[in-house]
Amino acid sequence: MKANILIVEDEARMRRLLELSLGEEGYNTISADSAEAGLKLAERESVDLVLTDLKLPGMTGLQLLEGMRRVRADMPVVVMTAYGTVESAVEAMKAGASDYVLKPFSLDEIKMVVKRELDVRRLREENRDLREALGKRYEAPGIVALSGKMQEVLGLVDRVAQTNSTVLLCGESGVGKDLIARAIHQRSRRSKGPMLKINSTAIPESLLESELFGYERGAFTGAVGSKPGKFELADGGTLFLDEIGDVPPAVQVKLLRVLQEREFERLGGTKTVKVDVRLVAATNRDLRAALEDGTFREDLYYRLNVVPINIPPLRDHKEDIPALGELFLHKFGDSSAKTFQGFSPAAMERLTGFHWPGNVRELENVIERAVALSPGPILEERDILLDQPAQKTRSADQFLPDGMTLEQWEDEMIKEAMRRAAGNKSQAARLLGLSRNSLRYRLSKLGIPDEPES
């Protein structure tokens, strides 16, 4: 079915140009010259996406955005604004806008943004049915996903891979963000193109810009020739940018331009380079905290956070540990020319009982060490050497269990209270000394739905 686009623009010539351009792409368009008229059309017509100017006579674009949220909470709204009012665009994104474009813009840019937002809308609608997809199991090479939480991650990967949208992978160090990024690339239409990875913390800050965007001869001391950057080399494919939260401000500006306009200049160059690259970014930092302390740009954050995928820590899907253990056991057994049949019950209990602050990467290292030291053919409990034992006598000035942060300890206490209360939230709140609303808020952070109690 053709998507229905509502255009809200007070300038008649621009409105007509958008109607013709989007109509040529196969979309149905309806238009209005004011926010009030646009809101009335949205209430009585079937609308899939709204394209609106921010500066309108009477009701503003921001007020229109608020009205659209009342009509349909998940309505994608793309705002248009003049270059000098980027702050207004960021405010619109905070208020719920899906994306923004800066005037003057090209019609190709508008078409790209509209297509991307419609793809994301379709993705989100499909993902609502993920929990109800009975019997469907998602798989990816090298990824163990027997648990419900990892199935949700792979289900989202399966859907987002078919779009061109930027993806932001969030999760602690060691959860496997690089594997998820590769799975997105392999399932996408770009799978035959290159996939390149760059870790912003592994490259000196002074060299990161040239690594990403390349340089021309004479751009700096030692630049005896020109060199393409990772964006050019990944043209037609995927660029995986790890530790995006540590990218310096100067590079953030150029990243924003690439995401908005798909073009840049090499360091020391004047020629504009156009690229078709899908960016998958990853972070183990809280980017919202970085926004507050001013180390990360708001406009770049909203450009990156189109489709966020939160990868759970290993302690939240421990049912995957036996299968992960077997995977690593055979991997390192084969490479060491040893034959292993599996784990003893005590060894597996030791693995599943540990907190795993280093997540899957730490589990892999523990199994590799066990394989190297064990005579086999069964890994015993004594072979499982943990860097931070699950049980250890704490010193007088030590409050938290080994390997746990305060936030992680609080999460575990909330889960334990829910287990003791057999899922009764009111009883769990009393055990924790919290109000019902306080517990509800903490459960929402853990991804536990607030379902009515029987």
C-alpha positions as a printed NumPy array, in Angstrom:
array([[  0.   ,   0.   ,   0.   ],
       [  1.163,   3.54 ,  -0.766],
       [  2.11 ,   5.596,   2.268],
       [  0.096,   8.747,   2.965],
       [  2.238,  11.836,   3.648],
       [  0.794,  14.967,   5.264],
       [  2.73 ,  18.115,   4.259],
       [  2.297,  21.197,   6.446],
       [  4.005,  24.208,   4.83 ],
       [  2.74 ,  27.804,   4.607],
       [  4.835,  28.684,   1.535],
       [  2.737,  27.632,  -1.462],
       [  5.665,  27.103,  -3.861],
       [  7.571,  24.872,  -1.429],
       [  4.394,  22.957,  -0.582],
       [  3.707,  22.235,  -4.254],
       [  7.321,  21.223,  -4.871],
       [  7.158,  18.698,  -2.023],
       [  3.839,  17.333,  -3.293],
       [  5.252,  16.747,  -6.774],
       [  8.554,  15.297,  -5.566],
       [  7.024,  12.834,  -3.087],
       [  4.255,  11.987,  -5.549],
       [  6.898,  10.941,  -8.081],
       [  8.215,   8.492,  -5.447],
       [  4.818,   6.804,  -5.291],
       [  3.513,   8.394,  -2.093],
       [  0.022,   9.8  ,  -1.65 ],
       [  0.231,  13.389,  -0.404],
       [ -2.218,  15.691,   1.336],
       [ -1.221,  19.185,   2.363],
       [ -2.135,  22.109,   4.564],
       [ -0.909,  25.707,   4.829],
       [ -1.2  ,  25.928,   8.624],
       [ -0.752,  23.756,  11.681],
       [ -4.45 ,  24.062,  12.566],
       [ -5.509,  22.778,   9.128],
       [ -2.892,  20.026,   9.257],
       [ -4.108,  18.798,  12.63 ],
       [ -7.694,  18.597,  11.355],
       [ -6.548,  16.589,   8.332],
       [ -4.611,  14.182,  10.563],
       [ -7.711,  13.622,  12.709],
       [ -9.933,  12.634,   9.788],
       [ -7.481,  11.165,   7.235],
       [ -5.244,   8.1  ,   7.365],
       [ -1.723,   9.562,   7.699],
       [  1.509,   7.537,   7.815],
       [  3.997,  10.417,   8.185],
       [  3.891,  14.184,   8.751],
       [  6.375,  16.575,   7.093],
       [  6.056,  20.018,   8.663],
       [  7.804,  23.365,   8.817],
       [  8.631,  24.545,  12.33 ],
       [  7.873,  28.208,  11.625],
       [  4.173,  28.458,  10.788],
       [  1.552,  31.21 ,  11.135],
       [ -0.666,  30.796,  14.17 ],
       [  0.029,  27.471,  15.857],
       [  3.745,  26.617,  15.639],
       [  5.308,  23.414,  14.392],
       [  6.091,  22.398,  17.991],
       [  2.443,  22.843,  18.955],
       [  1.464,  20.801,  15.897],
       [  3.853,  18.082,  17.068],
       [  2.138,  17.984,  20.475],
       [ -1.246,  17.779,  18.757],
       [ -0.079,  14.923,  16.522],
       [  1.015,  12.99 ,  19.624],
       [ -2.589,  13.192,  20.86 ],
       [ -3.929,  11.985,  17.515],
       [ -1.492,   9.057,  17.397],
       [  1.396,   8.649,  19.808],
       [  3.633,   6.792,  17.325],
       [  3.084,   9.129,  14.367],
       [  6.454,   9.837,  12.684],
       [  6.928,  13.594,  12.278],
       [  9.798,  15.106,  10.264],
       [ 10.366,  18.827,  10.836],
       [ 11.893,  21.336,   8.418],
       [ 13.789,  24.333,   9.768],
       [ 16.226,  27.011,   8.643],
       [ 19.924,  26.365,   9.163],
       [ 20.193,  29.1  ,  11.791],
       [ 17.615,  27.479,  14.091],
       [ 19.193,  24.098,  14.754],
       [ 18.375,  24.538,  18.446],
       [ 14.67 ,  24.544,  17.55 ],
       [ 15.115,  21.296,  15.645],
       [ 16.764,  19.696,  18.677],
       [ 13.87 ,  20.89 ,  20.861],
       [ 11.489,  19.286,  18.366],
       [ 13.406,  15.995,  18.592],
       [ 13.119,  16.143,  22.381],
       [  9.381,  16.715,  22.012],
       [  9.051,  13.578,  19.903],
       [  9.905,  14.488,  16.301],
       [ 11.398,  11.582,  14.352],
       [ 13.934,  13.572,  12.355],
       [ 14.7  ,  17.017,  10.952],
       [ 16.087,  18.56 ,   7.765],
       [ 17.781,  21.936,   7.466],
       [ 16.735,  24.491,   4.854],
       [ 17.865,  24.858,   2.171],
       [ 17.716,  21.15 ,   1.407],
       [ 17.71 ,  19.02 ,  -1.723],
       [ 14.656,  17.04 ,  -2.753],
       [ 16.806,  13.903,  -2.734],
       [ 17.525,  14.497,   0.948],
       [ 13.794,  14.841,   1.72 ],
       [ 13.055,  11.617,  -0.163],
       [ 15.794,   9.783,   1.743],
       [ 14.579,  11.002,   5.149],
       [ 10.943,  10.16 ,   4.396],
       [ 11.859,   6.666,   3.189],
       [ 14.044,   6.057,   6.233],
       [ 11.346,   7.146,   8.682],
       [  8.698,   5.022,   6.979],
       [ 11.092,   2.061,   7.157],
       [ 11.587,   2.669,  10.882],
       [  7.827,   2.967,  11.408],
       [  7.3  ,  -0.373,   9.688],
       [ 10.094,  -1.868,  11.775],
       [  8.538,  -0.726,  15.039],
       [  5.102,  -1.985,  14.057],
       [  6.521,  -5.395,  13.214],
       [  8.511,  -5.483,  16.431],
       [  5.35 ,  -5.096,  18.505],
       [  4.395,  -8.584,  17.429],
       [  7.794, -10.051,  18.304],
       [  6.731, -11.446,  21.682],
       [  3.686, -13.036,  20.048],
       [  5.599, -14.777,  17.255],
       [  4.902, -18.287,  18.498],
       [  7.521, -20.877,  17.716],
       [  9.763, -18.52 ,  15.744],
       [ 13.413, -18.683,  16.748],
       [ 16.032, -16.212,  15.58 ],
       [ 19.606, -17.3  ,  14.982],
       [ 22.858, -15.627,  13.964],
       [ 26.365, -17.034,  13.402],
       [ 28.421, -17.103,  16.61 ],
       [ 25.568, -15.782,  18.777],
       [ 23.845, -17.919,  21.416],
       [ 20.274, -16.743,  21.898],
       [ 18.202, -19.369,  23.703],
       [ 16.883, -16.857,  26.249],
       [ 13.887, -14.632,  25.663],
       [ 15.945, -11.459,  26.059],
       [ 18.471, -12.444,  23.399],
       [ 15.66 , -13.623,  21.121],
       [ 14.217, -10.112,  21.346],
       [ 17.593,  -8.655,  20.388],
       [ 17.94 , -10.924,  17.344],
       [ 14.331, -10.303,  16.367],
       [ 15.051,  -6.569,  16.305],
       [ 18.273,  -7.209,  14.37 ],
       [ 16.309,  -9.193,  11.796],
       [ 13.93 ,  -6.308,  11.23 ],
       [ 16.319,  -3.35 ,  11.342],
       [ 18.743,  -5.068,   8.954],
       [ 16.27 ,  -4.613,   6.096],
       [ 16.217,  -0.832,   6.551],
       [ 18.896,   1.793,   5.958],
       [ 18.519,   3.309,   9.405],
       [ 21.367,   4.199,  11.717],
       [ 21.579,   1.78 ,  14.662],
       [ 22.889,   2.502,  18.152],
       [ 24.005,  -0.585,  20.094],
       [ 24.012,  -0.053,  23.854],
       [ 25.365,  -2.403,  26.467],
       [ 28.17 ,  -3.111,  28.899],
       [ 31.647,  -4.039,  27.733],
       [ 31.863,  -7.67 ,  26.671],
       [ 28.203,  -8.302,  25.768],
       [ 28.968,  -8.895,  22.068],
       [ 28.114,  -5.602,  20.356],
       [ 30.547,  -6.359,  17.514],
       [ 28.772,  -9.681,  16.792],
       [ 25.396,  -7.941,  16.716],
       [ 26.777,  -5.28 ,  14.35 ],
       [ 28.085,  -7.993,  12.008],
       [ 24.724,  -9.786,  12.124],
       [ 22.986,  -6.548,  11.049],
       [ 25.381,  -6.19 ,   8.108],
       [ 25.12 ,  -9.826,   7.019],
       [ 21.309,  -9.72 ,   6.956],
       [ 21.102,  -6.393,   5.124],
       [ 20.99 ,  -5.567,   1.436],
       [ 24.55 ,  -4.308,   1.938],
       [ 25.89 ,  -7.755,   2.841],
       [ 27.915,  -7.983,  -0.383],
       [ 29.554,  -4.649,   0.384],
       [ 32.373,  -4.034,   2.86 ],
       [ 31.98 ,  -3.919,   6.629],
       [ 34.652,  -1.922,   8.423],
       [ 35.138,  -1.422,  12.157],
       [ 36.862,   1.397,  13.971],
       [ 37.251,   1.816,  17.725],
       [ 37.482,   5.484,  18.64 ],
       [ 39.358,   4.762,  21.888],
       [ 42.074,   2.752,  20.108],
       [ 43.117,   5.702,  17.92 ],
       [ 44.729,   8.904,  19.214],
       [ 42.284,  11.798,  19.222],
       [ 44.466,  13.768,  16.798],
       [ 44.329,  10.942,  14.219],
       [ 40.676,   9.891,  14.496],
       [ 39.394,  12.48 ,  12.017],
       [ 41.866,  11.43 ,   9.334],
       [ 41.102,   7.737,   9.967],
       [ 37.388,   8.326,   9.453],
       [ 37.419,  10.869,   6.642],
       [ 40.865,  10.494,   5.05 ],
       [ 43.348,  13.235,   4.183],
       [ 45.008,  14.987,   1.267],
       [ 48.711,  15.386,   0.655],
       [ 50.185,  18.089,   2.889],
       [ 47.218,  18.126,   5.288],
       [ 49.655,  17.68 ,   8.161],
       [ 53.298,  16.871,   8.783],
       [ 53.989,  13.427,   7.369],
       [ 51.065,  13.412,   4.925],
       [ 53.207,  12.699,   1.856],
       [ 50.223,  11.422,  -0.133],
       [ 46.441,  11.314,  -0.041],
       [ 44.565,   8.543,   1.728],
       [ 40.851,   7.606,   1.831],
       [ 39.194,   7.243,   5.222],
       [ 36.942,   4.528,   6.596],
       [ 33.772,   6.212,   5.292],
       [ 35.066,   6.12 ,   1.724],
       [ 36.32 ,   2.557,   2.052],
       [ 32.951,   1.433,   3.456],
       [ 30.957,   3.003,   0.595],
       [ 28.097,   0.674,  -0.311],
       [ 28.483,  -1.218,   2.961],
       [ 28.488,  -0.743,   6.727],
       [ 30.763,   1.16 ,   9.088],
       [ 30.797,  -0.032,  12.705],
       [ 31.973,   2.786,  14.993],
       [ 32.641,   1.41 ,  18.464],
       [ 32.785,   3.577,  21.603],
       [ 30.941,   6.439,  19.919],
       [ 30.654,   8.197,  23.285],
       [ 34.396,   8.896,  23.273],
       [ 34.501,  10.66 ,  19.901],
       [ 35.933,  14.202,  20.353],
       [ 33.677,  17.225,  19.653],
       [ 35.411,  18.262,  16.408],
       [ 34.812,  14.819,  14.899],
       [ 31.216,  14.787,  16.178],
       [ 30.487,  17.785,  13.921],
       [ 31.698,  15.948,  10.808],
       [ 29.84 ,  12.774,  11.812],
       [ 26.634,  14.771,  12.077],
       [ 27.116,  16.131,   8.578],
       [ 27.733,  12.662,   7.126],
       [ 24.556,  11.352,   8.736],
       [ 22.526,  14.334,   7.529],
       [ 23.913,  14.9  ,   4.052],
       [ 25.962,  11.762,   3.234],
       [ 28.954,  13.9  ,   2.283],
       [ 32.202,  15.302,   3.712],
       [ 35.639,  16.625,   2.759],
       [ 38.926,  14.887,   3.462],
       [ 41.235,  16.522,   5.972],
       [ 43.048,  19.295,   4.113],
       [ 40.856,  18.858,   1.033],
       [ 38.205,  20.975,  -0.701],
       [ 36.487,  18.353,  -2.87 ],
       [ 33.197,  17.065,  -1.468],
       [ 33.028,  13.273,  -1.234],
       [ 29.589,  11.642,  -1.333],
       [ 29.119,   8.204,   0.245],
       [ 26.392,   5.634,   0.764],
       [ 27.277,   4.086,   4.135],
       [ 25.12 ,   2.564,   6.844],
       [ 26.452,   3.527,  10.281],
       [ 26.167,   1.163,  13.239],
       [ 27.452,   2.844,  16.397],
       [ 28.063,   1.273,  19.796],
       [ 28.626,   2.546,  23.313],
       [ 28.942,   1.239,  26.852],
       [ 28.484,   4.755,  28.21 ],
       [ 25.285,   6.544,  29.202],
       [ 25.064,   9.03 ,  26.342],
       [ 22.303,  10.965,  28.086],
       [ 24.719,  11.681,  30.934],
       [ 27.26 ,  12.804,  28.326],
       [ 24.622,  15.19 ,  26.949],
       [ 24.141,  16.702,  30.379],
       [ 27.853,  17.281,  30.983],
       [ 28.275,  18.747,  27.495],
       [ 30.705,  16.176,  26.067],
       [ 28.288,  14.831,  23.448],
       [ 26.192,  16.823,  20.965],
       [ 22.431,  16.623,  21.296],
       [ 21.774,  16.773,  17.553],
       [ 24.233,  13.931,  16.902],
       [ 22.663,  11.847,  19.661],
       [ 19.225,  12.085,  18.069],
       [ 20.672,  11.253,  14.664],
       [ 22.336,   8.142,  16.089],
       [ 19.466,   7.006,  18.277],
       [ 17.107,   6.18 ,  15.393],
       [ 16.931,   2.482,  16.26 ],
       [ 18.518,   1.717,  19.638],
       [ 19.235,  -1.924,  20.49 ],
       [ 19.971,  -2.624,  24.148],
       [ 22.027,  -5.804,  24.593],
       [ 21.481,  -7.297,  28.066],
       [ 24.388,  -8.183,  30.366],
       [ 25.109, -11.896,  30.792],
       [ 23.77 , -11.927,  34.377],
       [ 20.318, -11.061,  32.947],
       [ 20.197, -14.072,  30.607],
       [ 22.086, -16.756,  32.522],
       [ 20.028, -19.459,  30.815],
       [ 22.374, -18.924,  27.83 ],
       [ 25.489, -19.778,  29.881],
       [ 25.376, -23.597,  29.347],
       [ 25.176, -23.216,  25.56 ],
       [ 27.841, -20.49 ,  25.558],
       [ 30.065, -22.705,  27.688],
       [ 29.704, -25.606,  25.24 ],
       [ 30.433, -23.291,  22.299],
       [ 33.659, -22.008,  23.854],
       [ 34.627, -25.467,  25.137],
       [ 34.588, -26.962,  21.644],
       [ 36.19 , -23.879,  20.112],
       [ 39.237, -23.959,  22.39 ],
       [ 39.29 , -27.757,  22.647],
       [ 39.627, -28.049,  18.876],
       [ 42.367, -25.418,  18.71 ],
       [ 44.35 , -27.123,  21.49 ],
       [ 43.961, -30.647,  20.016],
       [ 42.163, -31.805,  23.171],
       [ 38.878, -33.672,  23.325],
       [ 36.27 , -32.51 ,  25.828],
       [ 32.881, -34.04 ,  26.471],
       [ 31.377, -31.254,  28.578],
       [ 31.112, -29.835,  32.102],
       [ 30.517, -31.572,  35.392],
       [ 27.309, -30.449,  37.185],
       [ 29.393, -28.674,  39.839],
       [ 31.413, -26.824,  37.205],
       [ 28.288, -25.65 ,  35.422],
       [ 26.75 , -24.578,  38.726],
       [ 29.843, -22.514,  39.417],
       [ 29.542, -20.837,  36.022],
       [ 25.84 , -20.052,  36.334],
       [ 26.235, -18.81 ,  39.908],
       [ 28.857, -16.185,  39.085],
       [ 27.909, -12.539,  38.474],
       [ 30.039, -12.071,  35.305],
       [ 30.994,  -8.391,  35.48 ],
       [ 32.965,  -8.902,  32.237],
       [ 29.983, -10.546,  30.516],
       [ 30.4  , -12.997,  27.605],
       [ 33.995, -11.942,  26.966],
       [ 34.939, -12.849,  30.54 ],
       [ 33.14 , -16.2  ,  30.25 ],
       [ 35.088, -16.952,  27.058],
       [ 38.396, -16.15 ,  28.792],
       [ 37.524, -18.372,  31.767],
       [ 36.7  , -21.321,  29.477],
       [ 39.873, -20.791,  27.438],
       [ 41.949, -20.888,  30.622],
       [ 40.124, -23.981,  31.869],
       [ 40.733, -25.822,  28.586],
       [ 44.428, -24.923,  28.664],
       [ 44.901, -26.233,  32.233],
       [ 42.512, -29.196,  32.378],
       [ 43.553, -32.716,  31.322],
       [ 39.912, -33.385,  30.291],
       [ 37.719, -34.939,  29.09 ],
       [ 35.289, -33.293,  31.558],
       [ 35.784, -29.786,  32.903],
       [ 35.492, -29.974,  36.694],
       [ 34.712, -27.292,  39.234],
       [ 38.391, -27.008,  40.157],
       [ 39.166, -26.098,  36.532],
       [ 36.89 , -23.036,  36.65 ],
       [ 39.156, -20.286,  37.956],
       [ 37.299, -17.018,  38.431],
       [ 39.182, -13.759,  38.755],
       [ 36.591, -12.457,  41.191],
       [ 35.129, -15.352,  43.201],
       [ 31.393, -15.287,  43.707],
       [ 31.858, -15.693,  47.462],
       [ 34.602, -13.882,  49.282],
       [ 35.055, -12.523,  52.778],
       [ 34.616,  -8.791,  52.543],
       [ 36.792,  -6.33 ,  54.363],
       [ 35.306,  -3.867,  56.824],
       [ 35.316,  -1.045,  54.257],
       [ 33.795,  -3.133,  51.437],
       [ 30.019,  -2.791,  51.054],
       [ 29.237,  -4.348,  47.647],
       [ 29.797,  -7.919,  46.426],
       [ 32.838,  -8.382,  44.215],
       [ 32.374,  -7.34 ,  40.618],
       [ 29.122,  -5.444,  41.255],
       [ 28.301,  -1.774,  40.988],
       [ 25.692,  -0.145,  43.217],
       [ 23.213,  -0.071,  40.331],
       [ 23.749,  -3.77 ,  39.59 ],
       [ 23.369,  -4.678,  43.263],
       [ 20.109,  -2.728,  43.452],
       [ 18.807,  -4.516,  40.35 ],
       [ 19.615,  -7.902,  41.896],
       [ 17.849,  -6.962,  45.156],
       [ 14.732,  -5.903,  43.243],
       [ 14.697,  -9.195,  41.318],
       [ 15.202, -11.156,  44.562],
       [ 12.311,  -9.3  ,  46.22 ],
       [ 10.076, -10.107,  43.236],
       [ 11.051, -13.791,  43.503],
       [ 10.31 , -13.906,  47.232],
       [  6.991, -12.145,  46.676],
       [  6.108, -14.581,  43.842],
       [  5.671, -11.637,  41.481],
       [  3.382,  -9.651,  43.77 ],
       [  4.6  ,  -6.065,  43.33 ],
       [  2.87 ,  -4.649,  46.39 ],
       [  4.48 ,  -7.296,  48.6  ],
       [  7.875,  -6.801,  46.915],
       [  7.626,  -3.054,  47.524],
       [  7.029,  -3.698,  51.244],
       [ 10.053,  -6.026,  51.392],
       [ 12.226,  -3.309,  49.869],
       [ 10.742,  -0.455,  51.876],
       [  9.626,   1.304,  48.691],
       [  6.378,   2.835,  47.559],
       [  4.444,   1.009,  44.856],
       [  5.244,   3.792,  42.354],
       [  8.956,   3.71 ,  43.189],
       [  9.068,  -0.018,  42.553],
       [  7.136,   0.397,  39.308],
       [  9.742,   2.907,  38.099],
       [ 12.648,   0.582,  38.948],
       [ 10.945,  -2.38 ,  37.26 ],
       [ 10.468,  -0.323,  34.095],
       [ 14.241,   0.348,  34.032],
       [ 14.782,  -3.409,  34.184],
       [ 12.377,  -3.971,  31.288],
       [  9.784,  -5.745,  33.458],
       [  6.263,  -4.769,  32.316],
       [  3.861,  -3.365,  34.907],
       [  1.108,  -5.913,  34.38 ],
       [ -2.004,  -5.855,  36.609],
       [ -1.756,  -8.183,  39.591],
       [ -4.243, -10.989,  39.805]])
